[in-house]
């Protein structure tokens, strides 16, 4: 089996433990900014509270003494919110340039470790990735330098001066960290783009930059645990968590690039099963089990209601119901409504689709064209196609 097929099959739900939607999916939409959908993940509230508490109880009372608790609380809340605004502007810089380079932007999500601009598909060229990667840090540089200049050169009230000074410094500190040559940090993307330019091999460049990212992640994990065990510094836990994130994200980048390189420019239509068997929404689970499932035994079936696609029923959904209830329970009651199922278009990039499916416990996606069911895509089909292509048969 080829390496790409092995990775695809390992990521498939049939071959590993269930992995959810991941930490970077928006829990709440904030609307659109410059045409880009912006949302926040619930984990963002955690870091917002931690930053506010740290600033209000420790940082500002030290840097700007003489004020009451209410003032420090207001300073901390304002600084924390504006800090995330600066992160949003950083990610917006990436998104705007990416759109100019012809990439599709899914949106921006603020979460536990800051913010992330989500793209679909591979970068069109090394130059495009370089420009996109540098756009965000350029925004942070402008914000940091401007705020520090205002704090130093402008006579501001003490409570305002402290917030502005902290915001300027933290933007430059995060800029320095973010420019480390470790994928998926911006510096890692710059590093990958430069290696890609030199080698003309995106996969090789990703493996090199991803390897550096994993190395930095391991270093941070070790440093974090060392800080906790030797110095009793609880902040080391945070450092270790960042290291874990770097390692996991670098591994995901390598898997994405490996599968993407194997599939090339193929689309969902090249791998999907056309005219899949469907199940009526009103059919009982007993009828489904004795009829369509007994004859075919697929892992999932599109569900229709009067010819209209309404959801997806997986075998796992059936096993959650006691057989004694199958006569009384209907397919519609236990299917995944179309709003909770993966829905793709036949023209979607197959490599991106495969990585999306790897995050779903069912590993199946409904393929819809012009509001009608066009097919069903599974990780099994993707892995089989990769294996055929690796043998020169696909």
NUNUKE-736305 format. One record per residue (C-alpha): residue in three letters; x, y, z. Coordinates in steps of 0.02 Angstrom, whole numbers, padded with zeros to 5 digits, m for minus. Example, Ala and Ser with C-alpha at 12.3 -4.5 7.8 and 13.67 -1.06 7.14 Angstrom:
% residues 2
+------+--------+--------+--------+
: rest :     c1 :     c2 :     c3 :
+------+--------+--------+--------+
:  ALA :  00615 : m00225 :  00390 :
:  SER :  00684 : m00053 :  00357 :
+------+--------+--------+--------+
% end
This chain:
% residues 394
+------+--------+--------+--------+
: rest :     c1 :     c2 :     c3 :
+------+--------+--------+--------+
:  UNK :  00000 :  00000 :  00000 :
:  UNK :  00066 :  00175 : m00043 :
:  UNK :  00107 :  00298 :  00097 :
:  UNK : m00035 :  00414 :  00047 :
:  UNK : m00160 :  00272 :  00045 :
:  UNK : m00097 :  00215 :  00215 :
:  UNK : m00121 :  00390 :  00285 :
:  UNK : m00294 :  00405 :  00209 :
:  UNK : m00347 :  00236 :  00277 :
:  UNK : m00275 :  00276 :  00449 :
:  UNK : m00373 :  00438 :  00452 :
:  UNK : m00532 :  00347 :  00403 :
:  UNK : m00652 :  00319 :  00549 :
:  UNK : m00656 :  00131 :  00516 :
:  UNK : m00471 :  00118 :  00558 :
:  UNK : m00451 :  00232 :  00708 :
:  UNK : m00537 :  00306 :  00858 :
:  UNK : m00669 :  00437 :  00825 :
:  UNK : m00604 :  00613 :  00804 :
:  UNK : m00725 :  00757 :  00821 :
:  UNK : m00738 :  00917 :  00723 :
:  UNK : m00581 :  00984 :  00803 :
:  UNK : m00548 :  01138 :  00910 :
:  UNK : m00551 :  01266 :  00771 :
:  UNK : m00734 :  01257 :  00720 :
:  UNK : m00838 :  01411 :  00760 :
:  UNK : m00967 :  01394 :  00898 :
:  UNK : m01039 :  01568 :  00867 :
:  UNK : m01039 :  01672 :  00708 :
:  UNK : m00994 :  01856 :  00723 :
:  UNK : m01045 :  01898 :  00545 :
:  UNK : m00936 :  01948 :  00399 :
:  UNK : m00789 :  02067 :  00392 :
:  UNK : m00717 :  02120 :  00224 :
:  UNK : m00821 :  01979 :  00148 :
:  UNK : m00746 :  01846 :  00264 :
:  UNK : m00852 :  01747 :  00387 :
:  UNK : m00791 :  01773 :  00566 :
:  UNK : m00832 :  01662 :  00713 :
:  UNK : m00773 :  01615 :  00887 :
:  UNK : m00747 :  01444 :  00964 :
:  UNK : m00804 :  01415 :  01144 :
:  UNK : m00622 :  01392 :  01195 :
:  UNK : m00593 :  01576 :  01155 :
:  UNK : m00691 :  01621 :  01311 :
:  UNK : m00566 :  01524 :  01416 :
:  UNK : m00413 :  01620 :  01357 :
:  UNK : m00511 :  01785 :  01362 :
:  UNK : m00549 :  01755 :  01545 :
:  UNK : m00370 :  01703 :  01585 :
:  UNK : m00294 :  01855 :  01498 :
:  UNK : m00418 :  01973 :  01582 :
:  UNK : m00382 :  01899 :  01754 :
:  UNK : m00193 :  01905 :  01728 :
:  UNK : m00196 :  02086 :  01671 :
:  UNK : m00319 :  02145 :  01803 :
:  UNK : m00239 :  02060 :  01954 :
:  UNK : m00053 :  02053 :  01911 :
:  UNK :  00008 :  02152 :  01760 :
:  UNK : m00079 :  02322 :  01769 :
:  UNK : m00069 :  02343 :  01960 :
:  UNK :  00120 :  02323 :  01939 :
:  UNK :  00147 :  02429 :  01784 :
:  UNK :  00019 :  02564 :  01828 :
:  UNK : m00001 :  02572 :  02018 :
:  UNK : m00120 :  02686 :  02108 :
:  UNK : m00289 :  02639 :  02035 :
:  UNK : m00434 :  02543 :  02107 :
:  UNK : m00493 :  02368 :  02064 :
:  UNK : m00633 :  02432 :  01953 :
:  UNK : m00510 :  02531 :  01846 :
:  UNK : m00393 :  02382 :  01830 :
:  UNK : m00541 :  02272 :  01784 :
:  UNK : m00595 :  02394 :  01647 :
:  UNK : m00416 :  02408 :  01583 :
:  UNK : m00398 :  02220 :  01578 :
:  UNK : m00564 :  02190 :  01490 :
:  UNK : m00530 :  02323 :  01359 :
:  UNK : m00351 :  02263 :  01329 :
:  UNK : m00405 :  02080 :  01313 :
:  UNK : m00542 :  02120 :  01188 :
:  UNK : m00428 :  02234 :  01087 :
:  UNK : m00294 :  02100 :  01090 :
:  UNK : m00413 :  01981 :  01002 :
:  UNK : m00463 :  02119 :  00882 :
:  UNK : m00279 :  02131 :  00834 :
:  UNK : m00273 :  01942 :  00810 :
:  UNK : m00427 :  01955 :  00700 :
:  UNK : m00344 :  02090 :  00595 :
:  UNK : m00189 :  01979 :  00582 :
:  UNK : m00293 :  01834 :  00513 :
:  UNK : m00391 :  01953 :  00402 :
:  UNK : m00225 :  02003 :  00324 :
:  UNK : m00196 :  01821 :  00278 :
:  UNK : m00373 :  01801 :  00212 :
:  UNK : m00374 :  01957 :  00103 :
:  UNK : m00209 :  01913 :  00019 :
:  UNK : m00262 :  01731 : m00001 :
:  UNK : m00420 :  01786 : m00090 :
:  UNK : m00316 :  01894 : m00207 :
:  UNK : m00213 :  01739 : m00244 :
:  UNK : m00372 :  01648 : m00299 :
:  UNK : m00395 :  01541 : m00144 :
:  UNK : m00565 :  01503 : m00066 :
:  UNK : m00585 :  01566 :  00113 :
:  UNK : m00695 :  01467 :  00230 :
:  UNK : m00682 :  01595 :  00368 :
:  UNK : m00586 :  01655 :  00520 :
:  UNK : m00606 :  01574 :  00691 :
:  UNK : m00545 :  01644 :  00857 :
:  UNK : m00505 :  01504 :  00979 :
:  UNK : m00397 :  01448 :  01125 :
:  UNK : m00229 :  01481 :  01041 :
:  UNK : m00277 :  01643 :  00955 :
:  UNK : m00349 :  01645 :  00780 :
:  UNK : m00343 :  01546 :  00619 :
:  UNK : m00391 :  01587 :  00440 :
:  UNK : m00463 :  01431 :  00358 :
:  UNK : m00428 :  01402 :  00172 :
:  UNK : m00487 :  01266 :  00055 :
:  UNK : m00368 :  01175 : m00059 :
:  UNK : m00181 :  01188 : m00084 :
:  UNK : m00083 :  01348 : m00111 :
:  UNK : m00072 :  01386 : m00298 :
:  UNK :  00116 :  01420 : m00292 :
:  UNK :  00263 :  01445 : m00176 :
:  UNK :  00257 :  01632 : m00208 :
:  UNK :  00073 :  01637 : m00164 :
:  UNK :  00102 :  01548 :  00002 :
:  UNK :  00247 :  01665 :  00041 :
:  UNK :  00141 :  01819 :  00012 :
:  UNK : m00006 :  01748 :  00111 :
:  UNK :  00106 :  01694 :  00255 :
:  UNK :  00189 :  01865 :  00269 :
:  UNK :  00026 :  01964 :  00262 :
:  UNK : m00028 :  01925 :  00440 :
:  UNK :  00140 :  01965 :  00522 :
:  UNK :  00147 :  02127 :  00423 :
:  UNK : m00019 :  02178 :  00501 :
:  UNK :  00043 :  02131 :  00676 :
:  UNK :  00204 :  02230 :  00648 :
:  UNK :  00108 :  02386 :  00599 :
:  UNK : m00010 :  02368 :  00748 :
:  UNK :  00130 :  02337 :  00873 :
:  UNK :  00244 :  02478 :  00814 :
:  UNK :  00100 :  02602 :  00801 :
:  UNK :  00034 :  02566 :  00976 :
:  UNK :  00208 :  02576 :  01054 :
:  UNK :  00241 :  02740 :  00964 :
:  UNK :  00076 :  02810 :  01028 :
:  UNK :  00114 :  02754 :  01207 :
:  UNK :  00291 :  02825 :  01205 :
:  UNK :  00264 :  02986 :  01108 :
:  UNK :  00089 :  03037 :  01164 :
:  UNK :  00048 :  03098 :  01340 :
:  UNK : m00092 :  02978 :  01385 :
:  UNK : m00180 :  02954 :  01553 :
:  UNK : m00094 :  02818 :  01655 :
:  UNK : m00237 :  02694 :  01643 :
:  UNK : m00244 :  02714 :  01454 :
:  UNK : m00056 :  02717 :  01432 :
:  UNK : m00039 :  02547 :  01518 :
:  UNK : m00165 :  02462 :  01403 :
:  UNK : m00091 :  02537 :  01244 :
:  UNK :  00088 :  02493 :  01296 :
:  UNK :  00040 :  02313 :  01337 :
:  UNK : m00054 :  02291 :  01173 :
:  UNK :  00095 :  02356 :  01074 :
:  UNK :  00217 :  02243 :  01164 :
:  UNK :  00111 :  02086 :  01157 :
:  UNK :  00084 :  02106 :  00969 :
:  UNK :  00272 :  02115 :  00941 :
:  UNK :  00308 :  01970 :  01060 :
:  UNK :  00181 :  01859 :  00972 :
:  UNK :  00249 :  01917 :  00804 :
:  UNK :  00423 :  01858 :  00854 :
:  UNK :  00356 :  01689 :  00913 :
:  UNK :  00245 :  01669 :  00761 :
:  UNK :  00393 :  01694 :  00644 :
:  UNK :  00485 :  01542 :  00710 :
:  UNK :  00517 :  01426 :  00560 :
:  UNK :  00399 :  01293 :  00627 :
:  UNK :  00246 :  01238 :  00529 :
:  UNK :  00103 :  01284 :  00551 :
:  UNK :  00163 :  01452 :  00620 :
:  UNK :  00178 :  01591 :  00493 :
:  UNK :  00367 :  01577 :  00501 :
:  UNK :  00348 :  01392 :  00460 :
:  UNK :  00241 :  01435 :  00309 :
:  UNK :  00372 :  01561 :  00252 :
:  UNK :  00505 :  01427 :  00277 :
:  UNK :  00403 :  01299 :  00179 :
:  UNK :  00373 :  01422 :  00037 :
:  UNK :  00560 :  01457 :  00023 :
:  UNK :  00602 :  01271 :  00024 :
:  UNK :  00463 :  01242 : m00103 :
:  UNK :  00538 :  01376 : m00216 :
:  UNK :  00708 :  01293 : m00204 :
:  UNK :  00655 :  01111 : m00223 :
:  UNK :  00497 :  01137 : m00328 :
:  UNK :  00422 :  00998 : m00223 :
:  UNK :  00277 :  01049 : m00109 :
:  UNK :  00268 :  00881 : m00020 :
:  UNK :  00454 :  00878 :  00019 :
:  UNK :  00446 :  01059 :  00080 :
:  UNK :  00299 :  01016 :  00193 :
:  UNK :  00389 :  00867 :  00267 :
:  UNK :  00542 :  00973 :  00305 :
:  UNK :  00444 :  01118 :  00380 :
:  UNK :  00327 :  00998 :  00469 :
:  UNK :  00476 :  00906 :  00543 :
:  UNK :  00543 :  01070 :  00612 :
:  UNK :  00369 :  01107 :  00681 :
:  UNK :  00364 :  00940 :  00770 :
:  UNK :  00537 :  00973 :  00840 :
:  UNK :  00485 :  01141 :  00910 :
:  UNK :  00329 :  01061 :  00981 :
:  UNK :  00430 :  00928 :  01071 :
:  UNK :  00548 :  01063 :  01137 :
:  UNK :  00403 :  01164 :  01207 :
:  UNK :  00324 :  01012 :  01288 :
:  UNK :  00489 :  00968 :  01372 :
:  UNK :  00517 :  01149 :  01425 :
:  UNK :  00340 :  01159 :  01495 :
:  UNK :  00354 :  01002 :  01600 :
:  UNK :  00528 :  01053 :  01658 :
:  UNK :  00459 :  01221 :  01717 :
:  UNK :  00321 :  01136 :  01814 :
:  UNK :  00426 :  00998 :  01893 :
:  UNK :  00583 :  01098 :  01934 :
:  UNK :  00518 :  01275 :  01968 :
:  UNK :  00336 :  01238 :  02006 :
:  UNK :  00283 :  01363 :  01873 :
:  UNK :  00105 :  01323 :  01822 :
:  UNK :  00132 :  01426 :  01665 :
:  UNK :  00233 :  01278 :  01603 :
:  UNK :  00069 :  01185 :  01575 :
:  UNK :  00020 :  01318 :  01449 :
:  UNK :  00190 :  01302 :  01362 :
:  UNK :  00167 :  01113 :  01352 :
:  UNK : m00007 :  01134 :  01279 :
:  UNK :  00062 :  01249 :  01145 :
:  UNK :  00194 :  01119 :  01106 :
:  UNK :  00061 :  00985 :  01090 :
:  UNK : m00037 :  01096 :  00971 :
:  UNK :  00117 :  01127 :  00864 :
:  UNK :  00154 :  00941 :  00851 :
:  UNK : m00026 :  00895 :  00808 :
:  UNK : m00046 :  01035 :  00681 :
:  UNK :  00120 :  00998 :  00597 :
:  UNK :  00070 :  00815 :  00580 :
:  UNK : m00097 :  00867 :  00504 :
:  UNK : m00006 :  00979 :  00377 :
:  UNK :  00103 :  00832 :  00324 :
:  UNK : m00047 :  00716 :  00306 :
:  UNK : m00143 :  00845 :  00206 :
:  UNK :  00004 :  00875 :  00088 :
:  UNK :  00035 :  00688 :  00066 :
:  UNK : m00145 :  00650 :  00020 :
:  UNK : m00159 :  00808 : m00086 :
:  UNK : m00002 :  00764 : m00184 :
:  UNK : m00066 :  00588 : m00216 :
:  UNK : m00235 :  00649 : m00279 :
:  UNK : m00169 :  00793 : m00382 :
:  UNK : m00307 :  00898 : m00460 :
:  UNK : m00441 :  00765 : m00444 :
:  UNK : m00616 :  00814 : m00389 :
:  UNK : m00747 :  00732 : m00279 :
:  UNK : m00835 :  00672 : m00437 :
:  UNK : m00684 :  00562 : m00478 :
:  UNK : m00703 :  00458 : m00319 :
:  UNK : m00885 :  00466 : m00267 :
:  UNK : m01007 :  00322 : m00286 :
:  UNK : m01141 :  00376 : m00409 :
:  UNK : m01325 :  00335 : m00386 :
:  UNK : m01306 :  00267 : m00210 :
:  UNK : m01446 :  00167 : m00128 :
:  UNK : m01566 :  00280 : m00035 :
:  UNK : m01685 :  00249 :  00110 :
:  UNK : m01858 :  00328 :  00136 :
:  UNK : m01864 :  00439 :  00290 :
:  UNK : m02028 :  00363 :  00349 :
:  UNK : m01969 :  00182 :  00340 :
:  UNK : m01953 :  00091 :  00506 :
:  UNK : m01782 :  00033 :  00564 :
:  UNK : m01846 : m00146 :  00557 :
:  UNK : m01895 : m00127 :  00374 :
:  UNK : m01728 : m00046 :  00335 :
:  UNK : m01632 : m00185 :  00424 :
:  UNK : m01727 : m00327 :  00339 :
:  UNK : m01729 : m00243 :  00169 :
:  UNK : m01595 : m00126 :  00100 :
:  UNK : m01465 : m00157 :  00235 :
:  UNK : m01476 : m00347 :  00225 :
:  UNK : m01453 : m00340 :  00036 :
:  UNK : m01310 : m00215 :  00028 :
:  UNK : m01233 : m00189 :  00202 :
:  UNK : m01157 : m00018 :  00165 :
:  UNK : m01091 :  00092 :  00305 :
:  UNK : m01210 :  00236 :  00265 :
:  UNK : m01364 :  00275 :  00160 :
:  UNK : m01434 :  00442 :  00099 :
:  UNK : m01610 :  00472 :  00166 :
:  UNK : m01745 :  00546 :  00054 :
:  UNK : m01920 :  00608 :  00085 :
:  UNK : m02029 :  00615 : m00070 :
:  UNK : m01875 :  00628 : m00181 :
:  UNK : m01798 :  00765 : m00073 :
:  UNK : m01631 :  00731 :  00012 :
:  UNK : m01653 :  00755 :  00200 :
:  UNK : m01508 :  00666 :  00285 :
:  UNK : m01387 :  00522 :  00304 :
:  UNK : m01411 :  00361 :  00403 :
:  UNK : m01257 :  00267 :  00460 :
:  UNK : m01247 :  00090 :  00523 :
:  UNK : m01176 :  00159 :  00684 :
:  UNK : m01334 :  00261 :  00706 :
:  UNK : m01435 :  00099 :  00692 :
:  UNK : m01331 :  00008 :  00822 :
:  UNK : m01372 :  00140 :  00953 :
:  UNK : m01553 :  00083 :  00953 :
:  UNK : m01611 : m00076 :  01041 :
:  UNK : m01676 : m00205 :  00913 :
:  UNK : m01837 : m00218 :  01013 :
:  UNK : m01874 : m00036 :  00964 :
:  UNK : m01840 : m00054 :  00778 :
:  UNK : m02023 : m00083 :  00736 :
:  UNK : m02076 :  00079 :  00821 :
:  UNK : m01928 :  00190 :  00772 :
:  UNK : m01910 :  00267 :  00598 :
:  UNK : m01758 :  00306 :  00492 :
:  UNK : m01797 :  00492 :  00507 :
:  UNK : m01786 :  00486 :  00697 :
:  UNK : m01607 :  00420 :  00695 :
:  UNK : m01531 :  00491 :  00535 :
:  UNK : m01409 :  00636 :  00533 :
:  UNK : m01506 :  00784 :  00462 :
:  UNK : m01426 :  00862 :  00309 :
:  UNK : m01372 :  01009 :  00417 :
:  UNK : m01262 :  00894 :  00523 :
:  UNK : m01193 :  00786 :  00382 :
:  UNK : m01047 :  00827 :  00270 :
:  UNK : m01114 :  00896 :  00106 :
:  UNK : m00999 :  00921 : m00043 :
:  UNK : m01007 :  00968 : m00226 :
:  UNK : m00942 :  00857 : m00366 :
:  UNK : m00819 :  00996 : m00414 :
:  UNK : m00740 :  01008 : m00241 :
:  UNK : m00555 :  00968 : m00224 :
:  UNK : m00538 :  00785 : m00177 :
:  UNK : m00384 :  00808 : m00067 :
:  UNK : m00473 :  00939 :  00039 :
:  UNK : m00629 :  00831 :  00044 :
:  UNK : m00529 :  00683 :  00106 :
:  UNK : m00455 :  00782 :  00250 :
:  UNK : m00628 :  00849 :  00294 :
:  UNK : m00696 :  00672 :  00298 :
:  UNK : m00555 :  00616 :  00410 :
:  UNK : m00632 :  00726 :  00546 :
:  UNK : m00801 :  00638 :  00536 :
:  UNK : m00839 :  00481 :  00635 :
:  UNK : m00942 :  00411 :  00491 :
:  UNK : m00816 :  00452 :  00354 :
:  UNK : m00954 :  00481 :  00225 :
:  UNK : m01013 :  00637 :  00133 :
:  UNK : m01169 :  00674 :  00031 :
:  UNK : m01124 :  00743 : m00140 :
:  UNK : m01255 :  00866 : m00200 :
:  UNK : m01271 :  00953 : m00369 :
:  UNK : m01412 :  01074 : m00412 :
:  UNK : m01504 :  01025 : m00252 :
:  UNK : m01508 :  00841 : m00299 :
:  UNK : m01410 :  00691 : m00238 :
:  UNK : m01265 :  00658 : m00356 :
:  UNK : m01169 :  00529 : m00257 :
:  UNK : m01090 :  00473 : m00094 :
:  UNK : m00907 :  00496 : m00050 :
:  UNK : m00818 :  00383 :  00074 :
:  UNK : m00641 :  00375 :  00143 :
:  UNK : m00636 :  00194 :  00083 :
:  UNK : m00662 :  00252 : m00097 :
:  UNK : m00530 :  00387 : m00078 :
:  UNK : m00402 :  00263 : m00009 :
:  UNK : m00439 :  00140 : m00149 :
:  UNK : m00416 :  00277 : m00280 :
:  UNK : m00250 :  00330 : m00203 :
:  UNK : m00189 :  00151 : m00206 :
:  UNK : m00238 :  00131 : m00389 :
:  UNK : m00150 :  00292 : m00437 :
:  UNK :  00008 :  00240 : m00344 :
:  UNK :  00011 :  00082 : m00452 :
:  UNK : m00020 :  00179 : m00611 :
:  UNK : m00195 :  00106 : m00632 :
:  UNK : m00301 :  00257 : m00585 :
+------+--------+--------+--------+
% end
